Amino acid sequence: MELSAVQISASALRAQGVRLRHISENIANADTPGYRRKLVSFEPDRDFGRDTGAVQASRTRHDRRELPQVFDPGHPMANGDGYYLGSNVDLVVEVADAREASRSYEANLKMFEQSREMSAQLLDLIRR
């Protein structure tokens, strides 16, 4: 099945939207004890085993890096030694990822708009 440029751009917009949603959840939970960073990657969309040219977001995975030990004896989740498990979200990485995803989203939106505009111009030429 051949997809149009508009459909391929739309699939990339959806995938980057999923990525941005996970990044925003990570940033919102950066200080949540025990929170593991959510990760998403992209994979080719397949139709009966053949690549369509479109992409889709993979299943959400959790970052398996070790959670940091935070010393705060007054925290309700602290153990007998005064430590609790923090979050493995690095705000610098999340902001960089958000910037990259945002720029990719904008580029795909531009491609979507240009493809749609070219299709409209082609229809105008055919009508003449």
Secondary structure, 3 states (H helix, E strand, C coil): CCCCHHHHHHHHHHHHHHHHHHHHHHHHCCCCCCCCCEECCEEEEEECCEEEEEEEECCCEECCCCCCEEECCCCCCCCCCCEEECCCCCHHHHHHHHHHHHHHHHHHHHHHHHHHHHHHHHHHHHHC
